[in-house]
Amino acid sequence: MQWADISDIAIELCDAHPEVDPLTVNFVDLRQWIIALPDFEGDPSHCGEKLLEAIQGAWIDERD
């Protein structure tokens, strides 16, 4: 997975952290959790706030 794979990242975060409310996760932790996903291969330096917001939103949608 790369940073652009927002839906796939959201699904993986849902599976990896089922007990977590995405609204309570700060962007520093969110970035680290994404980088730690087993299938994630994106460059950690290519991540910004807008991208993290999009991933967080997709994670929220995935939980509903």
Backbone as JSON Lines, residues from 0, in Angstrom:
{"i":0,"aa":"M","n":[0.83,-1.19,0.0],"ca":[0.0,0.0,0.0],"c":[0.87,1.24,0.0]}
{"i":1,"aa":"Q","n":[0.34,2.26,-0.64],"ca":[0.97,3.56,-0.68],"c":[0.03,4.58,-0.04]}
{"i":2,"aa":"W","n":[0.48,5.79,0.17],"ca":[-0.34,6.83,0.78],"c":[-1.64,7.07,0.02]}
{"i":3,"aa":"A","n":[-1.64,6.9,-1.27],"ca":[-2.83,7.15,-2.08],"c":[-3.91,6.08,-1.89]}
{"i":4,"aa":"D","n":[-3.57,4.97,-1.29],"ca":[-4.51,3.87,-1.08],"c":[-5.33,4.11,0.18]}
{"i":5,"aa":"I","n":[-6.05,5.2,0.2],"ca":[-6.76,5.66,1.4],"c":[-7.76,4.62,1.91]}
{"i":6,"aa":"S","n":[-8.57,4.08,1.04],"ca":[-9.57,3.09,1.46],"c":[-8.92,1.84,2.03]}
{"i":7,"aa":"D","n":[-7.89,1.37,1.37],"ca":[-7.2,0.17,1.86],"c":[-6.55,0.42,3.22]}
{"i":8,"aa":"I","n":[-5.97,1.58,3.39],"ca":[-5.37,1.93,4.68],"c":[-6.44,1.97,5.75]}
{"i":9,"aa":"A","n":[-7.6,2.56,5.44],"ca":[-8.69,2.65,6.42],"c":[-9.16,1.26,6.84]}
{"i":10,"aa":"I","n":[-9.27,0.35,5.89],"ca":[-9.68,-1.01,6.2],"c":[-8.66,-1.68,7.11]}
{"i":11,"aa":"E","n":[-7.39,-1.52,6.78],"ca":[-6.33,-2.12,7.59],"c":[-6.31,-1.53,9.01]}
{"i":12,"aa":"L","n":[-6.53,-0.22,9.13],"ca":[-6.57,0.4,10.45],"c":[-7.75,-0.12,11.26]}
{"i":13,"aa":"C","n":[-8.87,-0.32,10.6],"ca":[-10.06,-0.88,11.26],"c":[-9.74,-2.27,11.82]}
{"i":14,"aa":"D","n":[-9.06,-3.07,11.03],"ca":[-8.71,-4.42,11.45],"c":[-7.66,-4.41,12.56]}
{"i":15,"aa":"A","n":[-6.68,-3.52,12.45],"ca":[-5.58,-3.48,13.4],"c":[-5.96,-2.85,14.73]}
{"i":16,"aa":"H","n":[-6.94,-1.93,14.7],"ca":[-7.31,-1.19,15.92],"c":[-8.83,-1.13,16.07]}
{"i":17,"aa":"P","n":[-9.49,-2.29,16.22],"ca":[-10.96,-2.3,16.26],"c":[-11.55,-1.58,17.46]}
{"i":18,"aa":"E","n":[-10.79,-1.45,18.53],"ca":[-11.28,-0.84,19.75],"c":[-11.12,0.69,19.77]}
{"i":19,"aa":"V","n":[-10.46,1.23,18.77],"ca":[-10.12,2.65,18.75],"c":[-11.16,3.46,17.98]}
{"i":20,"aa":"D","n":[-11.57,4.59,18.56],"ca":[-12.41,5.55,17.86],"c":[-11.47,6.45,17.05]}
{"i":21,"aa":"P","n":[-11.58,6.44,15.72],"ca":[-10.65,7.23,14.9],"c":[-10.66,8.73,15.24]}
{"i":22,"aa":"L","n":[-11.75,9.21,15.78],"ca":[-11.83,10.64,16.14],"c":[-10.92,10.99,17.31]}
{"i":23,"aa":"T","n":[-10.48,9.99,18.06],"ca":[-9.63,10.25,19.23],"c":[-8.14,10.12,18.93]}
{"i":24,"aa":"V","n":[-7.8,9.74,17.71],"ca":[-6.4,9.5,17.36],"c":[-5.78,10.78,16.82]}
{"i":25,"aa":"N","n":[-4.66,11.18,17.42],"ca":[-3.97,12.37,16.9],"c":[-3.16,11.97,15.66]}
{"i":26,"aa":"F","n":[-2.82,12.96,14.86],"ca":[-2.17,12.69,13.58],"c":[-0.77,12.09,13.73]}
{"i":27,"aa":"V","n":[-0.08,12.39,14.81],"ca":[1.24,11.8,15.03],"c":[1.09,10.28,15.19]}
{"i":28,"aa":"D","n":[0.14,9.87,16.04],"ca":[-0.09,8.44,16.23],"c":[-0.63,7.79,14.96]}
{"i":29,"aa":"L","n":[-1.57,8.46,14.3],"ca":[-2.15,7.92,13.07],"c":[-1.07,7.64,12.03]}
{"i":30,"aa":"R","n":[-0.18,8.58,11.84],"ca":[0.92,8.41,10.88],"c":[1.76,7.2,11.26]}
{"i":31,"aa":"Q","n":[2.09,7.05,12.54],"ca":[2.91,5.93,12.98],"c":[2.18,4.6,12.79]}
{"i":32,"aa":"W","n":[0.88,4.59,13.07],"ca":[0.11,3.35,12.9],"c":[0.05,2.95,11.43]}
{"i":33,"aa":"I","n":[-0.08,3.93,10.55],"ca":[-0.12,3.63,9.11],"c":[1.22,3.06,8.67]}
{"i":34,"aa":"I","n":[2.29,3.71,9.05],"ca":[3.63,3.25,8.67],"c":[3.89,1.84,9.19]}
{"i":35,"aa":"A","n":[3.3,1.5,10.34],"ca":[3.51,0.18,10.96],"c":[2.66,-0.93,10.33]}
{"i":36,"aa":"L","n":[1.71,-0.57,9.48],"ca":[0.88,-1.61,8.85],"c":[1.76,-2.54,8.02]}
{"i":37,"aa":"P","n":[1.52,-3.85,8.1],"ca":[2.4,-4.82,7.43],"c":[2.55,-4.62,5.92]}
{"i":38,"aa":"D","n":[1.5,-4.21,5.25],"ca":[1.55,-4.07,3.79],"c":[1.86,-2.66,3.32]}
{"i":39,"aa":"F","n":[2.14,-1.76,4.26],"ca":[2.4,-0.38,3.86],"c":[3.84,-0.21,3.4]}
{"i":40,"aa":"E","n":[3.99,0.38,2.21],"ca":[5.32,0.57,1.62],"c":[5.59,2.02,1.25]}
{"i":41,"aa":"G","n":[4.71,2.93,1.65],"ca":[4.87,4.34,1.28],"c":[6.04,5.0,1.99]}
{"i":42,"aa":"D","n":[6.51,6.07,1.4],"ca":[7.6,6.84,1.96],"c":[7.04,7.71,3.1]}
{"i":43,"aa":"P","n":[7.53,7.52,4.33],"ca":[7.01,8.29,5.47],"c":[7.09,9.8,5.29]}
{"i":44,"aa":"S","n":[8.0,10.27,4.47],"ca":[8.15,11.72,4.29],"c":[7.12,12.3,3.32]}
{"i":45,"aa":"H","n":[6.34,11.45,2.66],"ca":[5.34,11.91,1.69],"c":[3.94,11.99,2.3]}
{"i":46,"aa":"C","n":[3.86,12.32,3.55],"ca":[2.58,12.38,4.23],"c":[2.37,13.77,4.81]}
{"i":47,"aa":"G","n":[1.16,14.3,4.61],"ca":[0.82,15.6,5.16],"c":[-0.51,15.56,5.88]}
{"i":48,"aa":"E","n":[-0.87,16.69,6.46],"ca":[-2.1,16.78,7.26],"c":[-3.35,16.47,6.43]}
{"i":49,"aa":"K","n":[-3.41,16.97,5.2],"ca":[-4.59,16.72,4.35],"c":[-4.77,15.22,4.08]}
{"i":50,"aa":"L","n":[-3.68,14.55,3.84],"ca":[-3.74,13.11,3.59],"c":[-4.18,12.36,4.84]}
{"i":51,"aa":"L","n":[-3.66,12.74,5.99],"ca":[-4.06,12.1,7.23],"c":[-5.54,12.36,7.53]}
{"i":52,"aa":"E","n":[-6.01,13.56,7.23],"ca":[-7.44,13.87,7.4],"c":[-8.29,12.96,6.51]}
{"i":53,"aa":"A","n":[-7.86,12.76,5.28],"ca":[-8.61,11.9,4.36],"c":[-8.63,10.46,4.85]}
{"i":54,"aa":"I","n":[-7.51,9.99,5.34],"ca":[-7.43,8.62,5.86],"c":[-8.29,8.48,7.11]}
{"i":55,"aa":"Q","n":[-8.23,9.46,7.98],"ca":[-9.06,9.43,9.19],"c":[-10.55,9.41,8.82]}
{"i":56,"aa":"G","n":[-10.94,10.22,7.86],"ca":[-12.33,10.24,7.39],"c":[-12.76,8.91,6.81]}
{"i":57,"aa":"A","n":[-11.89,8.3,6.03],"ca":[-12.21,6.99,5.46],"c":[-12.31,5.93,6.55]}
{"i":58,"aa":"W","n":[-11.48,6.03,7.58],"ca":[-11.51,5.09,8.7],"c":[-12.84,5.25,9.44]}
{"i":59,"aa":"I","n":[-13.27,6.47,9.65],"ca":[-14.56,6.73,10.3],"c":[-15.69,6.11,9.47]}
{"i":60,"aa":"D","n":[-15.67,6.33,8.18],"ca":[-16.69,5.76,7.29],"c":[-16.67,4.23,7.31]}
{"i":61,"aa":"E","n":[-15.49,3.66,7.38],"ca":[-15.34,2.2,7.39],"c":[-15.94,1.59,8.65]}
{"i":62,"aa":"R","n":[-15.86,2.3,9.75],"ca":[-16.4,1.79,11.02],"c":[-17.91,1.82,11.05]}
{"i":63,"aa":"D","n":[-18.52,2.69,10.28],"ca":[-19.99,2.84,10.31],"c":[-20.71,1.76,9.55]}
